[in-house]
Amino acid sequence: MLFYLYIIIAAVIAAIVLTELFREKSWRHQLAMVIILIPLLLRIFHIK
């Protein structure tokens, strides 16, 4: 049960970062958001 909650929280945070990624104009901020997004996506898809 706790594991699924962890995945849901990671998915929500990833969705927020993804929407902010497309709203952001600066490529440096976009790069920072991609760096944040990669570990979240790996956790969501169970890739270690």
MIZA-85505 format. One record per atom (N, C-alpha, C, O): residue number from 1; residue in one letter; chain; atom name; x, y, z. Coordinates in nm, 4 decimals. Example, Ala and Ser with C-alpha at 12.3 -4.5 7.8 and 13.67 -1.06 7.14 Angstrom:
MIZA-85505
<pt><pos>1</pos><code>A</code><unit>A</unit><site>N</site><xx>1.3190</xx><yy>-0.5690</yy><zz>0.7800</zz></pt>
<pt><pos>1</pos><code>A</code><unit>A</unit><site>CA</site><xx>1.2300</xx><yy>-0.4500</yy><zz>0.7800</zz></pt>
<pt><pos>1</pos><code>A</code><unit>A</unit><site>C</site><xx>1.3200</xx><yy>-0.3300</yy><zz>0.7800</zz></pt>
<pt><pos>1</pos><code>A</code><unit>A</unit><site>O</site><xx>1.4236</xx><yy>-0.3319</yy><zz>0.8465</zz></pt>
<pt><pos>2</pos><code>S</code><unit>A</unit><site>N</site><xx>1.2850</xx><yy>-0.2250</yy><zz>0.7080</zz></pt>
<pt><pos>2</pos><code>S</code><unit>A</unit><site>CA</site><xx>1.3670</xx><yy>-0.1060</yy><zz>0.7140</zz></pt>
<pt><pos>2</pos><code>S</code><unit>A</unit><site>C</site><xx>1.2900</xx><yy>0.0030</yy><zz>0.7870</zz></pt>
<pt><pos>2</pos><code>S</code><unit>A</unit><site>O</site><xx>1.3409</xx><yy>0.1138</yy><zz>0.8039</zz></pt>
***
This chain:
MIZA-85505
<pt><pos>1</pos><code>M</code><unit>A</unit><site>N</site><xx>0.0822</xx><yy>-0.1194</yy><zz>0.0000</zz></pt>
<pt><pos>1</pos><code>M</code><unit>A</unit><site>CA</site><xx>0.0000</xx><yy>0.0000</yy><zz>0.0000</zz></pt>
<pt><pos>1</pos><code>M</code><unit>A</unit><site>C</site><xx>0.0871</xx><yy>0.1265</yy><zz>0.0000</zz></pt>
<pt><pos>1</pos><code>M</code><unit>A</unit><site>O</site><xx>0.0618</xx><yy>0.2203</yy><zz>-0.0756</zz></pt>
<pt><pos>2</pos><code>L</code><unit>A</unit><site>N</site><xx>0.1877</xx><yy>0.1275</yy><zz>0.0841</zz></pt>
<pt><pos>2</pos><code>L</code><unit>A</unit><site>CA</site><xx>0.2752</xx><yy>0.2439</yy><zz>0.0929</zz></pt>
<pt><pos>2</pos><code>L</code><unit>A</unit><site>C</site><xx>0.3548</xx><yy>0.2641</yy><zz>-0.0355</zz></pt>
<pt><pos>2</pos><code>L</code><unit>A</unit><site>O</site><xx>0.3831</xx><yy>0.3774</yy><zz>-0.0743</zz></pt>
<pt><pos>3</pos><code>F</code><unit>A</unit><site>N</site><xx>0.3905</xx><yy>0.1548</yy><zz>-0.1007</zz></pt>
<pt><pos>3</pos><code>F</code><unit>A</unit><site>CA</site><xx>0.4651</xx><yy>0.1617</yy><zz>-0.2258</zz></pt>
<pt><pos>3</pos><code>F</code><unit>A</unit><site>C</site><xx>0.3819</xx><yy>0.2296</yy><zz>-0.3336</zz></pt>
<pt><pos>3</pos><code>F</code><unit>A</unit><site>O</site><xx>0.4342</xx><yy>0.3121</yy><zz>-0.4084</zz></pt>
<pt><pos>4</pos><code>Y</code><unit>A</unit><site>N</site><xx>0.2551</xx><yy>0.1970</yy><zz>-0.3430</zz></pt>
<pt><pos>4</pos><code>Y</code><unit>A</unit><site>CA</site><xx>0.1681</xx><yy>0.2582</yy><zz>-0.4437</zz></pt>
<pt><pos>4</pos><code>Y</code><unit>A</unit><site>C</site><xx>0.1472</xx><yy>0.4069</yy><zz>-0.4157</zz></pt>
<pt><pos>4</pos><code>Y</code><unit>A</unit><site>O</site><xx>0.1378</xx><yy>0.4872</yy><zz>-0.5086</zz></pt>
<pt><pos>5</pos><code>L</code><unit>A</unit><site>N</site><xx>0.1402</xx><yy>0.4425</yy><zz>-0.2902</zz></pt>
<pt><pos>5</pos><code>L</code><unit>A</unit><site>CA</site><xx>0.1290</xx><yy>0.5831</yy><zz>-0.2539</zz></pt>
<pt><pos>5</pos><code>L</code><unit>A</unit><site>C</site><xx>0.2548</xx><yy>0.6592</yy><zz>-0.2963</zz></pt>
<pt><pos>5</pos><code>L</code><unit>A</unit><site>O</site><xx>0.2461</xx><yy>0.7726</yy><zz>-0.3434</zz></pt>
<pt><pos>6</pos><code>Y</code><unit>A</unit><site>N</site><xx>0.3698</xx><yy>0.5978</yy><zz>-0.2797</zz></pt>
<pt><pos>6</pos><code>Y</code><unit>A</unit><site>CA</site><xx>0.4966</xx><yy>0.6563</yy><zz>-0.3214</zz></pt>
<pt><pos>6</pos><code>Y</code><unit>A</unit><site>C</site><xx>0.4987</xx><yy>0.6788</yy><zz>-0.4730</zz></pt>
<pt><pos>6</pos><code>Y</code><unit>A</unit><site>O</site><xx>0.5442</xx><yy>0.7832</yy><zz>-0.5196</zz></pt>
<pt><pos>7</pos><code>I</code><unit>A</unit><site>N</site><xx>0.4501</xx><yy>0.5825</yy><zz>-0.5484</zz></pt>
<pt><pos>7</pos><code>I</code><unit>A</unit><site>CA</site><xx>0.4458</xx><yy>0.5949</yy><zz>-0.6934</zz></pt>
<pt><pos>7</pos><code>I</code><unit>A</unit><site>C</site><xx>0.3484</xx><yy>0.7065</yy><zz>-0.7356</zz></pt>
<pt><pos>7</pos><code>I</code><unit>A</unit><site>O</site><xx>0.3775</xx><yy>0.7819</yy><zz>-0.8285</zz></pt>
<pt><pos>8</pos><code>I</code><unit>A</unit><site>N</site><xx>0.2357</xx><yy>0.7168</yy><zz>-0.6692</zz></pt>
<pt><pos>8</pos><code>I</code><unit>A</unit><site>CA</site><xx>0.1377</xx><yy>0.8210</yy><zz>-0.7000</zz></pt>
<pt><pos>8</pos><code>I</code><unit>A</unit><site>C</site><xx>0.1955</xx><yy>0.9597</yy><zz>-0.6716</zz></pt>
<pt><pos>8</pos><code>I</code><unit>A</unit><site>O</site><xx>0.1785</xx><yy>1.0519</yy><zz>-0.7513</zz></pt>
<pt><pos>9</pos><code>I</code><unit>A</unit><site>N</site><xx>0.2636</xx><yy>0.9739</yy><zz>-0.5580</zz></pt>
<pt><pos>9</pos><code>I</code><unit>A</unit><site>CA</site><xx>0.3252</xx><yy>1.1027</yy><zz>-0.5242</zz></pt>
<pt><pos>9</pos><code>I</code><unit>A</unit><site>C</site><xx>0.4325</xx><yy>1.1391</yy><zz>-0.6268</zz></pt>
<pt><pos>9</pos><code>I</code><unit>A</unit><site>O</site><xx>0.4403</xx><yy>1.2543</yy><zz>-0.6693</zz></pt>
<pt><pos>10</pos><code>A</code><unit>A</unit><site>N</site><xx>0.5147</xx><yy>1.0427</yy><zz>-0.6669</zz></pt>
<pt><pos>10</pos><code>A</code><unit>A</unit><site>CA</site><xx>0.6181</xx><yy>1.0678</yy><zz>-0.7675</zz></pt>
<pt><pos>10</pos><code>A</code><unit>A</unit><site>C</site><xx>0.5552</xx><yy>1.1066</yy><zz>-0.9013</zz></pt>
<pt><pos>10</pos><code>A</code><unit>A</unit><site>O</site><xx>0.6082</xx><yy>1.1925</yy><zz>-0.9717</zz></pt>
<pt><pos>11</pos><code>A</code><unit>A</unit><site>N</site><xx>0.4435</xx><yy>1.0444</yy><zz>-0.9367</zz></pt>
<pt><pos>11</pos><code>A</code><unit>A</unit><site>CA</site><xx>0.3761</xx><yy>1.0758</yy><zz>-1.0627</zz></pt>
<pt><pos>11</pos><code>A</code><unit>A</unit><site>C</site><xx>0.3171</xx><yy>1.2165</yy><zz>-1.0599</zz></pt>
<pt><pos>11</pos><code>A</code><unit>A</unit><site>O</site><xx>0.3230</xx><yy>1.2878</yy><zz>-1.1601</zz></pt>
<pt><pos>12</pos><code>V</code><unit>A</unit><site>N</site><xx>0.2613</xx><yy>1.2565</yy><zz>-0.9482</zz></pt>
<pt><pos>12</pos><code>V</code><unit>A</unit><site>CA</site><xx>0.2048</xx><yy>1.3913</yy><zz>-0.9372</zz></pt>
<pt><pos>12</pos><code>V</code><unit>A</unit><site>C</site><xx>0.3154</xx><yy>1.4963</yy><zz>-0.9472</zz></pt>
<pt><pos>12</pos><code>V</code><unit>A</unit><site>O</site><xx>0.3003</xx><yy>1.5962</yy><zz>-1.0176</zz></pt>
<pt><pos>13</pos><code>I</code><unit>A</unit><site>N</site><xx>0.4258</xx><yy>1.4738</yy><zz>-0.8773</zz></pt>
<pt><pos>13</pos><code>I</code><unit>A</unit><site>CA</site><xx>0.5379</xx><yy>1.5676</yy><zz>-0.8839</zz></pt>
<pt><pos>13</pos><code>I</code><unit>A</unit><site>C</site><xx>0.5944</xx><yy>1.5724</yy><zz>-1.0253</zz></pt>
<pt><pos>13</pos><code>I</code><unit>A</unit><site>O</site><xx>0.6287</xx><yy>1.6800</yy><zz>-1.0743</zz></pt>
<pt><pos>14</pos><code>A</code><unit>A</unit><site>N</site><xx>0.6045</xx><yy>1.4574</yy><zz>-1.0912</zz></pt>
<pt><pos>14</pos><code>A</code><unit>A</unit><site>CA</site><xx>0.6552</xx><yy>1.4533</yy><zz>-1.2284</zz></pt>
<pt><pos>14</pos><code>A</code><unit>A</unit><site>C</site><xx>0.5614</xx><yy>1.5294</yy><zz>-1.3222</zz></pt>
<pt><pos>14</pos><code>A</code><unit>A</unit><site>O</site><xx>0.6080</xx><yy>1.5986</yy><zz>-1.4127</zz></pt>
<pt><pos>15</pos><code>A</code><unit>A</unit><site>N</site><xx>0.4319</xx><yy>1.5176</yy><zz>-1.3022</zz></pt>
<pt><pos>15</pos><code>A</code><unit>A</unit><site>CA</site><xx>0.3364</xx><yy>1.5900</yy><zz>-1.3870</zz></pt>
<pt><pos>15</pos><code>A</code><unit>A</unit><site>C</site><xx>0.3493</xx><yy>1.7409</yy><zz>-1.3675</zz></pt>
<pt><pos>15</pos><code>A</code><unit>A</unit><site>O</site><xx>0.3406</xx><yy>1.8170</yy><zz>-1.4639</zz></pt>
<pt><pos>16</pos><code>I</code><unit>A</unit><site>N</site><xx>0.3698</xx><yy>1.7837</yy><zz>-1.2444</zz></pt>
<pt><pos>16</pos><code>I</code><unit>A</unit><site>CA</site><xx>0.3872</xx><yy>1.9265</yy><zz>-1.2175</zz></pt>
<pt><pos>16</pos><code>I</code><unit>A</unit><site>C</site><xx>0.5152</xx><yy>1.9777</yy><zz>-1.2828</zz></pt>
<pt><pos>16</pos><code>I</code><unit>A</unit><site>O</site><xx>0.5153</xx><yy>2.0836</yy><zz>-1.3456</zz></pt>
<pt><pos>17</pos><code>V</code><unit>A</unit><site>N</site><xx>0.6240</xx><yy>1.9027</yy><zz>-1.2679</zz></pt>
<pt><pos>17</pos><code>V</code><unit>A</unit><site>CA</site><xx>0.7505</xx><yy>1.9442</yy><zz>-1.3283</zz></pt>
<pt><pos>17</pos><code>V</code><unit>A</unit><site>C</site><xx>0.7395</xx><yy>1.9450</yy><zz>-1.4805</zz></pt>
<pt><pos>17</pos><code>V</code><unit>A</unit><site>O</site><xx>0.7958</xx><yy>2.0326</yy><zz>-1.5462</zz></pt>
<pt><pos>18</pos><code>L</code><unit>A</unit><site>N</site><xx>0.6681</xx><yy>1.8492</yy><zz>-1.5364</zz></pt>
<pt><pos>18</pos><code>L</code><unit>A</unit><site>CA</site><xx>0.6519</xx><yy>1.8429</yy><zz>-1.6819</zz></pt>
<pt><pos>18</pos><code>L</code><unit>A</unit><site>C</site><xx>0.5731</xx><yy>1.9622</yy><zz>-1.7356</zz></pt>
<pt><pos>18</pos><code>L</code><unit>A</unit><site>O</site><xx>0.6078</xx><yy>2.0171</yy><zz>-1.8401</zz></pt>
<pt><pos>19</pos><code>T</code><unit>A</unit><site>N</site><xx>0.4682</xx><yy>2.0024</yy><zz>-1.6657</zz></pt>
<pt><pos>19</pos><code>T</code><unit>A</unit><site>CA</site><xx>0.3926</xx><yy>2.1199</yy><zz>-1.7104</zz></pt>
<pt><pos>19</pos><code>T</code><unit>A</unit><site>C</site><xx>0.4756</xx><yy>2.2463</yy><zz>-1.6988</zz></pt>
<pt><pos>19</pos><code>T</code><unit>A</unit><site>O</site><xx>0.4693</xx><yy>2.3331</yy><zz>-1.7859</zz></pt>
<pt><pos>20</pos><code>E</code><unit>A</unit><site>N</site><xx>0.5530</xx><yy>2.2574</yy><zz>-1.5928</zz></pt>
<pt><pos>20</pos><code>E</code><unit>A</unit><site>CA</site><xx>0.6395</xx><yy>2.3742</yy><zz>-1.5783</zz></pt>
<pt><pos>20</pos><code>E</code><unit>A</unit><site>C</site><xx>0.7518</xx><yy>2.3738</yy><zz>-1.6814</zz></pt>
<pt><pos>20</pos><code>E</code><unit>A</unit><site>O</site><xx>0.7997</xx><yy>2.4797</yy><zz>-1.7219</zz></pt>
<pt><pos>21</pos><code>L</code><unit>A</unit><site>N</site><xx>0.7935</xx><yy>2.2553</yy><zz>-1.7237</zz></pt>
<pt><pos>21</pos><code>L</code><unit>A</unit><site>CA</site><xx>0.8975</xx><yy>2.2431</yy><zz>-1.8256</zz></pt>
<pt><pos>21</pos><code>L</code><unit>A</unit><site>C</site><xx>0.8524</xx><yy>2.3070</yy><zz>-1.9570</zz></pt>
<pt><pos>21</pos><code>L</code><unit>A</unit><site>O</site><xx>0.9305</xx><yy>2.3761</yy><zz>-2.0224</zz></pt>
<pt><pos>22</pos><code>F</code><unit>A</unit><site>N</site><xx>0.7276</xx><yy>2.2843</yy><zz>-1.9955</zz></pt>
<pt><pos>22</pos><code>F</code><unit>A</unit><site>CA</site><xx>0.6784</xx><yy>2.3397</yy><zz>-2.1208</zz></pt>
<pt><pos>22</pos><code>F</code><unit>A</unit><site>C</site><xx>0.6394</xx><yy>2.4874</yy><zz>-2.1095</zz></pt>
<pt><pos>22</pos><code>F</code><unit>A</unit><site>O</site><xx>0.6328</xx><yy>2.5570</yy><zz>-2.2108</zz></pt>
<pt><pos>23</pos><code>R</code><unit>A</unit><site>N</site><xx>0.6140</xx><yy>2.5351</yy><zz>-1.9899</zz></pt>
<pt><pos>23</pos><code>R</code><unit>A</unit><site>CA</site><xx>0.5826</xx><yy>2.6772</yy><zz>-1.9709</zz></pt>
<pt><pos>23</pos><code>R</code><unit>A</unit><site>C</site><xx>0.7077</xx><yy>2.7641</yy><zz>-1.9649</zz></pt>
<pt><pos>23</pos><code>R</code><unit>A</unit><site>O</site><xx>0.7030</xx><yy>2.8829</yy><zz>-1.9968</zz></pt>
<pt><pos>24</pos><code>E</code><unit>A</unit><site>N</site><xx>0.8171</xx><yy>2.7058</yy><zz>-1.9249</zz></pt>
<pt><pos>24</pos><code>E</code><unit>A</unit><site>CA</site><xx>0.9405</xx><yy>2.7814</yy><zz>-1.9039</zz></pt>
<pt><pos>24</pos><code>E</code><unit>A</unit><site>C</site><xx>1.0028</xx><yy>2.8216</yy><zz>-2.0378</zz></pt>
<pt><pos>24</pos><code>E</code><unit>A</unit><site>O</site><xx>1.0047</xx><yy>2.7429</yy><zz>-2.1324</zz></pt>
<pt><pos>25</pos><code>K</code><unit>A</unit><site>N</site><xx>1.0533</xx><yy>2.9442</yy><zz>-2.0446</zz></pt>
<pt><pos>25</pos><code>K</code><unit>A</unit><site>CA</site><xx>1.1142</xx><yy>2.9948</yy><zz>-2.1675</zz></pt>
<pt><pos>25</pos><code>K</code><unit>A</unit><site>C</site><xx>1.2661</xx><yy>2.9763</yy><zz>-2.1682</zz></pt>
<pt><pos>25</pos><code>K</code><unit>A</unit><site>O</site><xx>1.3254</xx><yy>2.9541</yy><zz>-2.2738</zz></pt>
<pt><pos>26</pos><code>S</code><unit>A</unit><site>N</site><xx>1.3278</xx><yy>2.9852</yy><zz>-2.0529</zz></pt>
<pt><pos>26</pos><code>S</code><unit>A</unit><site>CA</site><xx>1.4733</xx><yy>2.9771</yy><zz>-2.0440</zz></pt>
<pt><pos>26</pos><code>S</code><unit>A</unit><site>C</site><xx>1.5199</xx><yy>2.8319</yy><zz>-2.0597</zz></pt>
<pt><pos>26</pos><code>S</code><unit>A</unit><site>O</site><xx>1.4693</xx><yy>2.7419</yy><zz>-1.9925</zz></pt>
<pt><pos>27</pos><code>W</code><unit>A</unit><site>N</site><xx>1.6162</xx><yy>2.8107</yy><zz>-2.1485</zz></pt>
<pt><pos>27</pos><code>W</code><unit>A</unit><site>CA</site><xx>1.6636</xx><yy>2.6740</yy><zz>-2.1714</zz></pt>
<pt><pos>27</pos><code>W</code><unit>A</unit><site>C</site><xx>1.7412</xx><yy>2.6231</yy><zz>-2.0508</zz></pt>
<pt><pos>27</pos><code>W</code><unit>A</unit><site>O</site><xx>1.7486</xx><yy>2.5021</yy><zz>-2.0299</zz></pt>
<pt><pos>28</pos><code>R</code><unit>A</unit><site>N</site><xx>1.7989</xx><yy>2.7121</yy><zz>-1.9710</zz></pt>
<pt><pos>28</pos><code>R</code><unit>A</unit><site>CA</site><xx>1.8720</xx><yy>2.6677</yy><zz>-1.8515</zz></pt>
<pt><pos>28</pos><code>R</code><unit>A</unit><site>C</site><xx>1.7759</xx><yy>2.6136</yy><zz>-1.7459</zz></pt>
<pt><pos>28</pos><code>R</code><unit>A</unit><site>O</site><xx>1.8048</xx><yy>2.5141</yy><zz>-1.6795</zz></pt>
<pt><pos>29</pos><code>H</code><unit>A</unit><site>N</site><xx>1.6626</xx><yy>2.6793</yy><zz>-1.7313</zz></pt>
<pt><pos>29</pos><code>H</code><unit>A</unit><site>CA</site><xx>1.5624</xx><yy>2.6299</yy><zz>-1.6367</zz></pt>
<pt><pos>29</pos><code>H</code><unit>A</unit><site>C</site><xx>1.4992</xx><yy>2.4994</yy><zz>-1.6885</zz></pt>
<pt><pos>29</pos><code>H</code><unit>A</unit><site>O</site><xx>1.4674</xx><yy>2.4093</yy><zz>-1.6109</zz></pt>
<pt><pos>30</pos><code>Q</code><unit>A</unit><site>N</site><xx>1.4822</xx><yy>2.4917</yy><zz>-1.8194</zz></pt>
<pt><pos>30</pos><code>Q</code><unit>A</unit><site>CA</site><xx>1.4296</xx><yy>2.3674</yy><zz>-1.8776</zz></pt>
<pt><pos>30</pos><code>Q</code><unit>A</unit><site>C</site><xx>1.5256</xx><yy>2.2524</yy><zz>-1.8542</zz></pt>
<pt><pos>30</pos><code>Q</code><unit>A</unit><site>O</site><xx>1.4824</xx><yy>2.1412</yy><zz>-1.8239</zz></pt>
<pt><pos>31</pos><code>L</code><unit>A</unit><site>N</site><xx>1.6538</xx><yy>2.2769</yy><zz>-1.8675</zz></pt>
<pt><pos>31</pos><code>L</code><unit>A</unit><site>CA</site><xx>1.7539</xx><yy>2.1730</yy><zz>-1.8429</zz></pt>
<pt><pos>31</pos><code>L</code><unit>A</unit><site>C</site><xx>1.7517</xx><yy>2.1277</yy><zz>-1.6972</zz></pt>
<pt><pos>31</pos><code>L</code><unit>A</unit><site>O</site><xx>1.7630</xx><yy>2.0085</yy><zz>-1.6688</zz></pt>
<pt><pos>32</pos><code>A</code><unit>A</unit><site>N</site><xx>1.7372</xx><yy>2.2225</yy><zz>-1.6054</zz></pt>
<pt><pos>32</pos><code>A</code><unit>A</unit><site>CA</site><xx>1.7292</xx><yy>2.1881</yy><zz>-1.4638</zz></pt>
<pt><pos>32</pos><code>A</code><unit>A</unit><site>C</site><xx>1.6053</xx><yy>2.1026</yy><zz>-1.4351</zz></pt>
<pt><pos>32</pos><code>A</code><unit>A</unit><site>O</site><xx>1.6111</xx><yy>2.0089</yy><zz>-1.3555</zz></pt>
<pt><pos>33</pos><code>M</code><unit>A</unit><site>N</site><xx>1.4943</xx><yy>2.1353</yy><zz>-1.5001</zz></pt>
<pt><pos>33</pos><code>M</code><unit>A</unit><site>CA</site><xx>1.3722</xx><yy>2.0572</yy><zz>-1.4792</zz></pt>
<pt><pos>33</pos><code>M</code><unit>A</unit><site>C</site><xx>1.3837</xx><yy>1.9170</yy><zz>-1.5378</zz></pt>
<pt><pos>33</pos><code>M</code><unit>A</unit><site>O</site><xx>1.3281</xx><yy>1.8224</yy><zz>-1.4822</zz></pt>
<pt><pos>34</pos><code>V</code><unit>A</unit><site>N</site><xx>1.4546</xx><yy>1.9024</yy><zz>-1.6490</zz></pt>
<pt><pos>34</pos><code>V</code><unit>A</unit><site>CA</site><xx>1.4766</xx><yy>1.7688</yy><zz>-1.7058</zz></pt>
<pt><pos>34</pos><code>V</code><unit>A</unit><site>C</site><xx>1.5614</xx><yy>1.6852</yy><zz>-1.6108</zz></pt>
<pt><pos>34</pos><code>V</code><unit>A</unit><site>O</site><xx>1.5372</xx><yy>1.5656</yy><zz>-1.5942</zz></pt>
<pt><pos>35</pos><code>I</code><unit>A</unit><site>N</site><xx>1.6612</xx><yy>1.7483</yy><zz>-1.5484</zz></pt>
<pt><pos>35</pos><code>I</code><unit>A</unit><site>CA</site><xx>1.7455</xx><yy>1.6766</yy><zz>-1.4527</zz></pt>
<pt><pos>35</pos><code>I</code><unit>A</unit><site>C</site><xx>1.6630</xx><yy>1.6325</yy><zz>-1.3318</zz></pt>
<pt><pos>35</pos><code>I</code><unit>A</unit><site>O</site><xx>1.6871</xx><yy>1.5254</yy><zz>-1.2762</zz></pt>
<pt><pos>36</pos><code>I</code><unit>A</unit><site>N</site><xx>1.5675</xx><yy>1.7132</yy><zz>-1.2917</zz></pt>
<pt><pos>36</pos><code>I</code><unit>A</unit><site>CA</site><xx>1.4780</xx><yy>1.6748</yy><zz>-1.1822</zz></pt>
<pt><pos>36</pos><code>I</code><unit>A</unit><site>C</site><xx>1.3823</xx><yy>1.5646</yy><zz>-1.2272</zz></pt>
<pt><pos>36</pos><code>I</code><unit>A</unit><site>O</site><xx>1.3497</xx><yy>1.4746</yy><zz>-1.1497</zz></pt>
<pt><pos>37</pos><code>L</code><unit>A</unit><site>N</site><xx>1.3376</xx><yy>1.5719</yy><zz>-1.3519</zz></pt>
<pt><pos>37</pos><code>L</code><unit>A</unit><site>CA</site><xx>1.2360</xx><yy>1.4802</yy><zz>-1.4030</zz></pt>
<pt><pos>37</pos><code>L</code><unit>A</unit><site>C</site><xx>1.2890</xx><yy>1.3384</yy><zz>-1.4248</zz></pt>
<pt><pos>37</pos><code>L</code><unit>A</unit><site>O</site><xx>1.2145</xx><yy>1.2422</yy><zz>-1.4066</zz></pt>
<pt><pos>38</pos><code>I</code><unit>A</unit><site>N</site><xx>1.4138</xx><yy>1.3235</yy><zz>-1.4626</zz></pt>
<pt><pos>38</pos><code>I</code><unit>A</unit><site>CA</site><xx>1.4685</xx><yy>1.1912</yy><zz>-1.4946</zz></pt>
<pt><pos>38</pos><code>I</code><unit>A</unit><site>C</site><xx>1.4582</xx><yy>1.0923</yy><zz>-1.3770</zz></pt>
<pt><pos>38</pos><code>I</code><unit>A</unit><site>O</site><xx>1.4070</xx><yy>0.9822</yy><zz>-1.3973</zz></pt>
<pt><pos>39</pos><code>P</code><unit>A</unit><site>N</site><xx>1.5042</xx><yy>1.1259</yy><zz>-1.2555</zz></pt>
<pt><pos>39</pos><code>P</code><unit>A</unit><site>CA</site><xx>1.4895</xx><yy>1.0286</yy><zz>-1.1466</zz></pt>
<pt><pos>39</pos><code>P</code><unit>A</unit><site>C</site><xx>1.3442</xx><yy>0.9964</yy><zz>-1.1116</zz></pt>
<pt><pos>39</pos><code>P</code><unit>A</unit><site>O</site><xx>1.3118</xx><yy>0.8841</yy><zz>-1.0728</zz></pt>
<pt><pos>40</pos><code>L</code><unit>A</unit><site>N</site><xx>1.2574</xx><yy>1.0967</yy><zz>-1.1259</zz></pt>
<pt><pos>40</pos><code>L</code><unit>A</unit><site>CA</site><xx>1.1153</xx><yy>1.0715</yy><zz>-1.0973</zz></pt>
<pt><pos>40</pos><code>L</code><unit>A</unit><site>C</site><xx>1.0571</xx><yy>0.9709</yy><zz>-1.1960</zz></pt>
<pt><pos>40</pos><code>L</code><unit>A</unit><site>O</site><xx>0.9848</xx><yy>0.8795</yy><zz>-1.1563</zz></pt>
<pt><pos>41</pos><code>L</code><unit>A</unit><site>N</site><xx>1.0880</xx><yy>0.9874</yy><zz>-1.3237</zz></pt>
<pt><pos>41</pos><code>L</code><unit>A</unit><site>CA</site><xx>1.0372</xx><yy>0.8940</yy><zz>-1.4243</zz></pt>
<pt><pos>41</pos><code>L</code><unit>A</unit><site>C</site><xx>1.0949</xx><yy>0.7540</yy><zz>-1.4055</zz></pt>
<pt><pos>41</pos><code>L</code><unit>A</unit><site>O</site><xx>1.0251</xx><yy>0.6546</yy><zz>-1.4253</zz></pt>
<pt><pos>42</pos><code>L</code><unit>A</unit><site>N</site><xx>1.2212</xx><yy>0.7464</yy><zz>-1.3676</zz></pt>
<pt><pos>42</pos><code>L</code><unit>A</unit><site>CA</site><xx>1.2817</xx><yy>0.6152</yy><zz>-1.3430</zz></pt>
<pt><pos>42</pos><code>L</code><unit>A</unit><site>C</site><xx>1.2130</xx><yy>0.5450</yy><zz>-1.2258</zz></pt>
<pt><pos>42</pos><code>L</code><unit>A</unit><site>O</site><xx>1.1936</xx><yy>0.4234</yy><zz>-1.2287</zz></pt>
<pt><pos>43</pos><code>R</code><unit>A</unit><site>N</site><xx>1.1768</xx><yy>0.6206</yy><zz>-1.1238</zz></pt>
<pt><pos>43</pos><code>R</code><unit>A</unit><site>CA</site><xx>1.1067</xx><yy>0.5603</yy><zz>-1.0091</zz></pt>
<pt><pos>43</pos><code>R</code><unit>A</unit><site>C</site><xx>0.9649</xx><yy>0.5176</yy><zz>-1.0458</zz></pt>
<pt><pos>43</pos><code>R</code><unit>A</unit><site>O</site><xx>0.9171</xx><yy>0.4136</yy><zz>-1.0006</zz></pt>
<pt><pos>44</pos><code>I</code><unit>A</unit><site>N</site><xx>0.8983</xx><yy>0.5982</yy><zz>-1.1277</zz></pt>
<pt><pos>44</pos><code>I</code><unit>A</unit><site>CA</site><xx>0.7610</xx><yy>0.5651</yy><zz>-1.1672</zz></pt>
<pt><pos>44</pos><code>I</code><unit>A</unit><site>C</site><xx>0.7590</xx><yy>0.4365</yy><zz>-1.2500</zz></pt>
<pt><pos>44</pos><code>I</code><unit>A</unit><site>O</site><xx>0.6701</xx><yy>0.3530</yy><zz>-1.2331</zz></pt>
<pt><pos>45</pos><code>F</code><unit>A</unit><site>N</site><xx>0.8568</xx><yy>0.4208</yy><zz>-1.3393</zz></pt>
<pt><pos>45</pos><code>F</code><unit>A</unit><site>CA</site><xx>0.8605</xx><yy>0.3023</yy><zz>-1.4266</zz></pt>
<pt><pos>45</pos><code>F</code><unit>A</unit><site>C</site><xx>0.9396</xx><yy>0.1872</yy><zz>-1.3676</zz></pt>
<pt><pos>45</pos><code>F</code><unit>A</unit><site>O</site><xx>0.9673</xx><yy>0.0892</yy><zz>-1.4367</zz></pt>
<pt><pos>46</pos><code>H</code><unit>A</unit><site>N</site><xx>0.9770</xx><yy>0.1980</yy><zz>-1.2379</zz></pt>
<pt><pos>46</pos><code>H</code><unit>A</unit><site>CA</site><xx>1.0453</xx><yy>0.0921</yy><zz>-1.1633</zz></pt>
<pt><pos>46</pos><code>H</code><unit>A</unit><site>C</site><xx>1.1798</xx><yy>0.0543</yy><zz>-1.2247</zz></pt>
<pt><pos>46</pos><code>H</code><unit>A</unit><site>O</site><xx>1.2167</xx><yy>-0.0631</yy><zz>-1.2270</zz></pt>
<pt><pos>47</pos><code>I</code><unit>A</unit><site>N</site><xx>1.2519</xx><yy>0.1528</yy><zz>-1.2739</zz></pt>
<pt><pos>47</pos><code>I</code><unit>A</unit><site>CA</site><xx>1.3859</xx><yy>0.1300</yy><zz>-1.3266</zz></pt>
<pt><pos>47</pos><code>I</code><unit>A</unit><site>C</site><xx>1.4841</xx><yy>0.1854</yy><zz>-1.2234</zz></pt>
<pt><pos>47</pos><code>I</code><unit>A</unit><site>O</site><xx>1.4772</xx><yy>0.3024</yy><zz>-1.1857</zz></pt>
<pt><pos>48</pos><code>K</code><unit>A</unit><site>N</site><xx>1.5745</xx><yy>0.1004</yy><zz>-1.1789</zz></pt>
<pt><pos>48</pos><code>K</code><unit>A</unit><site>CA</site><xx>1.6665</xx><yy>0.1461</yy><zz>-1.0743</zz></pt>
<pt><pos>48</pos><code>K</code><unit>A</unit><site>C</site><xx>1.7980</xx><yy>0.1903</yy><zz>-1.1306</zz></pt>
<pt><pos>48</pos><code>K</code><unit>A</unit><site>O</site><xx>1.8865</xx><yy>0.2316</yy><zz>-1.0556</zz></pt>
***
